[in-house]
Amino acid sequence: MSELAERFEIHDPGEKQVAEKIRCDACPVMCYIADGRTGACDRYGNVGGRIVRMDPLTILDHAAETGGAVVPFVAEGEAWNGELVNTGRRFVTAIGAGTTYPDYKPAPFIVSQEVEGVDLVTVVTEGIFSYCGVKVKIDTDRHIGDETAIVHSQGEAIGHVTTGEYGSQMLSLGGVHHLTGGSKQEGRATCDALLNLCNRKPVELAIDGGATVIVEAGKPPVIDGKVEHRMRVGCGSATIGMFATQWRGLVDEVVVVDDHITGVVSEHQAGKVLGWEDTGIKIIGRRSTPGRYFKVSEPGLGWGGTTISDPLSILGDWNAKKGARPGLSLLMVSTTGEQFAYYELDDELRPVQKPFPERLQKTVGLIEDNCEPALCTVLFIGGAGGSLRAGVTENPVNLTRSVQGLRTYVTVGGAPVYVWPGGGITLMVDVTRVPEGAFGYVPTPALVAPIEFTMRRDDYVRLGGYENEIRSVEDVLAKGGEYLNPRSNTGAPVNNPWPPLAQLRRAAANGAG
């Protein structure tokens, strides 16, 4: 954050201009900015006595559906050099657009364009989100902290560990209570962490009673200083089921060590169907169903996400009456294939570690090959409140109903979102699909995110939109907006659909337009 944010103090609004400083009304802070300086958010500045949005308005160029690279359009006043230009599949995003604050005015840009003979409108604004946070998915079977454990950044509580998912640990960070319900330090640390995570920068997080994790969207997690390379192929039971046929005839017994469900092939249904003989093995844990064991260890950073460093610690005495014999071979392996060991029973039926045999190398490699790369996923989640909706229509509830009725397509920086069912407009977006640097902040504190609403023009008029404020894409490119910032075009992320066409097709498929 800007050092000015650290000096920010609440004040009542005064005159629009005080001496050489001008009041910026783009957010509730209402900074007074001297010529040549920026406000506390670094997003607006005083340039020659005018409040200017310091970053350019971003226009995305979408490639034609047949594929191929996007060629930037020819800027006004430049001569055509003979190369092919794009197909006109442009999208004016809210990145750099400015806000509607203090809510009485239309959105900064309301843009029309014709697609397949239909006139569509996109309303764009940079929304100020106090009700926002991120959901973080960390691909690892290692234990990083108990469910509900507090997550800290810069020494402040910013969220908690939430319910784990298959092969991943999950964090819920941010939210209005951390942003504004605690101390100033907590709010600033929360806002700073959210901003960096959403802009795909690394953030170090410390979990109560657990690990220290470095999270960066789209990159492998770093857990207690160690880079995580792969997520598990499945739980121990699933691993047995997938690879039992590969082990048949190569080894007498296989134990897949896992924090969730440890699998034993000779007892497992997969082994029984294949005719696996009993081995007299005993697992120290809570037996669920044949060949499946819970709680062989506490969760941790060892084998299969347990605290185990010696896998023999989960074995009891072998039973000769149930098949144990000298020379019986045993493979013990983790759910990622990173840890593995080979044993044979001695004359006293005790497992003795032996050099790992060549015949089993391929089977362990097969587990590794089926493990996907471990990554961090960051989803921004926010609720579109009054200031956003009032900038679209004079009757904001109509926008909510239009979104819920699939007549309006919502994007964040041109990226598709998931809108939660139920009341309001609560959305989630994968930050790696949003152009880099798209998120900002205000030191109230709150996050600033670009949001766009795309719909048919006739639907926009019916919901009470600001019809007189509609402009063409060409007019926006030529003249810009009230914040006087330049326009910048860039190629859209290849996996993101062109929003106007996406809305047309979705509406047609659902009978909504």
Secondary structure by P-SEA (a helix, b strand, c coil): cccccccbbbbcccccccccbbbbccccccccccccccccccccccccccccccccbbbbbbccccccbbbbcccccccccccccccccccccccccccccccccccccbbbbbcccbbbbbbbbbcccccbbbbbbbbccccccccccbbbccccccbbbccccccbbbbbcccccccccccaaaaaaaaaaaaaaaabbbbbbbcccbbbbbbbcccccccccccccccccccaaaaaaaccccccccccbbbbbbccbbbbccccaaaaaacccccccccccccccccccccccccccccccccccccccccccccccccccccbbbbbbcccccccbbbbbccccbbbbccccccaaaaaaaaaaacccbbbbbbbbbbbcaaaaaaccccaaaaaaaaaaccbbbbcccbbbbbbccccccccccccccccccccccccbbbbbbbbbbbcaaaaaaacccccccccaaaaaccccccbbbbbbbbccccccaaaaaaaaaaaaaccc
